[in-house]
Amino acid sequence: MASSKDYLDFVLDQLSLLHPISYRAMMGEYILYYQGKIVGGIYDDRLLVKATDAAKKVMPEAPWEIPYEGAKPMLLVEQIDDREFLKELFDAMADELLPPKKL
């Protein structure tokens, strides 16, 4: 099942305290970028983030979810309505994320 544009718009609004946030559509889902680095994505109308050490520390009880068949498990963000929490989470993760590979 693909993610809806309405859910993407909702998530982007919730992430409005963070700059720069961008996204890229990919096969019905959306990859999210923070400071030019892949932080996670929207899969089946779920916000999933990479399982960095910082993300596991900020969300120690977060469920592990598979974004799509064959992918590595990611952490489900359940506090999607809390903008301050999302800012804390993404800021904590930013230093651990690798910049995109140059082609």
Secondary structure, DSSP 4 states (H G I P E B T S, - for coil): -PPPHHHHHHHHHHTTTSSSEEEEEETTEEEEEETTEEEEEEETTEEEE---HHHHHH-TTPPEE-SSTTPPPEEE---TT-HHHHHHHHHHHHTTSPPPPP-
